Amino acid sequence: MGNGKFQTNIIPDGQYDPTFQSRITPRTKLSQNSTLSKFLGSFNDPVVFNNISSEEERLLLAKQYYLHAEIIKTVNSANGSEEFSNFRLVVTEGYYRPAPAEILDKTDGINHLKTKGRAVVYELIGEDGEVDLDKTFDLAVYWKQNIQFEKMILNYDNFNPDGSLHADIILIMPRVIPPWNVTYNNKIETRYNNAVQTTGELLEIGREEETSDADLGNKPIDTSKPFAVFATGKTGFGTGLTGYFYPLYLDKEKVPKPFHIHTFEEYEDIVFYMPNSSKNHAKNTYNPELYTLYGSSGQSGGTSGGSGGY
């Protein structure tokens, strides 16, 4: 499973089919161990369900999360894989409610897909209460071989304050066409610090790579070359928006003139310069063959774990 495009009509478990519920609430059960509330907020940021006022919208949301509840059963149930019997699958990012003035990328932004119940971020927690890096990779491989999805992103980063490596899985499910028609595309991707590392296959990034990156970080930055920066604009074009900004220079003398200035919330003390002849603000992607991603591949600093494109 998990290979190529596949269209089908889902036959949900009648006991948990949202269409049989007279009213959709956070308590609506989507499986034996999952209610809708599991997806409605992160650990410390509950979402007020009343903001989803339309019953039709609530039903569509419940249908999308039904697909995710089925995925959770591969780990958090008596019938789940024995390989992960000592682990817990945790929803760390579920439903997303945009800020009043926030404009989401409706073409392929992950945050937009979260508003539709299609994208969920998962962590695999071991008996020590920490994310297990090795088993997270194993879970991605297991899902690739055993389930269907729209897209799966094995996502690594070292955004932790101590610089330690972190891993999660962003799982995107297809849109449910009433009553229960779906088309699985089964796309696969690996990312590190928001930069795409592989497409069509999974790449395990372990502590050896993390150490290697730390060693590379001691090398001086070549300020004469342009960068791409994944961050949230603080000043300049794209203020308040998160995405890739490029080309950006650190050396004012090297940037083609005329130019304009950018600062970012993640790099408060750094001024970047962008030529007016080539302006790219808060884009979903960048070309790694043309630009080094600032904050990765041996460059100092870090990048924001924002939405980006999927």
N, C-alpha and C positions, 0 to 999 in steps of 0.2 A: 504494500500500500504506500501512499504518499509519493507516487511517481506519475507524473504527467497529468493532463487535464481529465477530469472525470465528473460527469453530470448524473444526478440521481434524485429521487424523491425519498426523503427521510420518512420513516415510520416511527414516530416517537412513542415512548412508553406511555400508554393511556393514563396511567396514574399520575404522571408528571407533565402531561401535555398542557401548556399554558392556555391553549384554545378552549379547553374544557373548564377553565376557571371562570367563575362568575365575575371576579374582580382580581386584578393584578396588584399585589402589594409586595413590600419587601419580604414578607413571610412566605410568599408563594414558593412552593417546593419544586425544584427542577430535577432533583434526584433524591435518593434516600438521605444523602449527607450534605446536600447543597440547596440553599434557598437563594432567592434573588438578591438578598442583602449582602451575600458574599462578594458580589461584584459592584456594589454601589458606593464603595469608598475605600480608601487605603486605611491603614491601621489607625491613624490619628486624624483623619480628615473625612468624616462621614458626609455623604451627600444627602441633602434633603430630597426625598423622593417626591414630595409635593410639587417640586419644580417641573416634574414631568407630568403635565396636566392632562394630556390627551390619553384616553384609554387605548386608542389604537396605537399610539406611540409606545405605551407601556407593554402592550401585547407583543409588538415587534421586538422590543428590547428583550423581553422574556424569552422569545423564540431564539434570539441570537445567543443569549446566555445559556439556553438549554444545550446548545452545541458545545459550549465550554464546560458545562457541568458533566457532560459525557466524557470529555477529555480528562477532567479531574479524577474520574473513577479509575483511570488507568494506574493511578498511584494511591489515592486516598479511599480505597474500598477493599473489602475482603476478597474481591475478585480481581484486584489489581495485580500488576506484575510483581512476582516475588522478588525480583531484582531490586525493587524500591520499597520493600516491606518495612524497612527501618527508617524511612524518610517521609517527610510531609511536603506536599505541594501547596504552596501558599500564593494567593492572589495579592500582589503588591500594588498593582495599578489596574483598576477596572474602569467603571464609568467615569467619564471626564466631563465636567461642567465648565464651559469657557467663561472667562471673565467678561464683564459687560461689554467692554470695548475690544475684546480679542477677536481677531479674524483668523479663522483656521483655514489651512490648505485643504480644500475639499476634493482635490484630485487624488492625493496619495499620502496625506499627512496622518501619522499614527494617532495623534490626538483627535482628529476628526473621526477616525474609525472607532475610537473609544466612545465617542458620543453616540454611536450607533450600536454599541455592544459587540462590535466585531473584533476589536483588538483587546487583548488582556496580557499583562506582564506577569510571569510566574517566577517564583524562586523555589528551589528544592532545598529543604532544610534537613540537616542531619541530626543525629541524636544529641550533638553538642549545641544545638540551637543556632548553628551557623550554616551559611550557604556552602554546599559541597561542590567544589569546582569540577572535580572529576566526574561525579555522578550527574551533574547538570549536563555535561557533554554526553554521557551515556543515555540520559533521558531524551536528549535531542535526537540521538541516533535511533532510539527505540520508537519515538514518535514518527520519525521519517519512515520507518519500516512497517508501522502498525496502525497509523491513523491517517485520516484525510484532513486537509486544511487548505486555506487560500495561500498563506505564506507563513513560514516559520523562520524567525531570526534568532540565532544563537548570539547573544549580546554580551560582550566582555567590556569592562572598563576598569580604570584605576582612579576613579574620581573620589574614592574614600579619602578623608583627611590624612590618613597615614600612608596613602599611596598603594595600599594593598589591592590585589586583583579581586574583582567581583564579577559574577556571572548571573544572568537571568535569561529567560526565553520569552520572546515576544511572539505570541501566537495570534494570527489573524485568520478568522473564519470567514467563509463566503457569505454574501447577503442571502438571506432566506426570502425566496420569492413565494408568496402565498400560493397554496397552503404551506408546502414544505419542500419546495424545489431548490436545490443548491448546485453550484458548479465549483468543484475543487480544482485549483490550479497547481497545488502542491509545490510552490516555489520555496527555495531554501537559500538562506544567506547567513554569513557570519560577519559580525561587526566587532571592531575594537575601537573604543573611544569615538564612537559614532561614525567611524570610517569603515566602508565596506572592504572586507578582506577577501571573501570568496562569494561567488554566486553558484548555485546548483550543487554545492557540496558543503559539508561541515568541516570547520577547521578548529582543532582543539588548541587553545591558548592556555598554557600553564605557567607555573611560577618561573620556569627557566626563561620564557619569553619576557615575563615581567621584570626579572633581574636584568636581562639584556637591555630592555628599554631604559631601566634606571641607569645603567652604565652609559648608554648612549646620551642620556640626558645631561651628562657632565661635559659633553662636547659643546663648544661655542656655537651659537646660532649664526648662520650666514645671513646677515641683515640685508645683503644686496639683492636677495632673491625674493620673489613674491610668495605670499602664503595664502591659503584658504583658512578661515577661522570659523569654527562652529561655536556660536555664542548668541547672546541676546543683546541687541543694540541698545546702547545707553545714550549716545549722541550721534548725530548724522542721519543719513537716510536709513530707514529701517529701524528707527528707534522703537523699542518695545517688541520687536519681532525676533523670533529665534530661527536660526538656520545657518547656511553657509554663506559667508561674505568673502568675496575675492574679486580681483587680486588685491592683496594688502601688503604694504611694505612697512618695515620698522625704521628704515633709514630714509629720512626726509630728502636727502640728497640723491637717492637712487630712484625715487618714484618719478615716472614720466609726468610732466607738467602740461596743463594745470591739474590739480588734484584737490581732494577734499579729505576731511579728517573723520575718523571713526574711533569711538571708544565703546567698550563692552562691559556689561555688568560683571562678567567673570574675570576681567582683567582691568580693574579700576585704575591702576597706575601706569597703564601702557597706552600710548597713542599710536594708532595705525593710520596709514596714508593710502588712499585709493585713487588711482588716476581717473579723471573724468571721461577718458576715452574708452574705458572698460569698466562698467559698473554692474556688479551683481550683488544684490542684497537679499539676505534671508532666503536663499535658494534651497531646494530639497537635496540637491546633489552638487558635486564638484568633480573636476577631472583630476584624479591623483597623478596622472602622467604630466600634468602641467604645473600643479601646485602642491607643495608640502602642506599637510594639515598641521596647523600650529597647535602644539600641545601633544603631539604624538610623533612616532617615528624618530624619537631622539630629540625633539624640540622641547624646550623648557615650558613649564606652565601646564595647564589642564584645560579640558573643554567641558562645556555644559552637557548634562545628560538630557537635553531637551528632546522635542518630538522628532524633528527632521522629517524626511519623507520615508516611505516604506518601499 
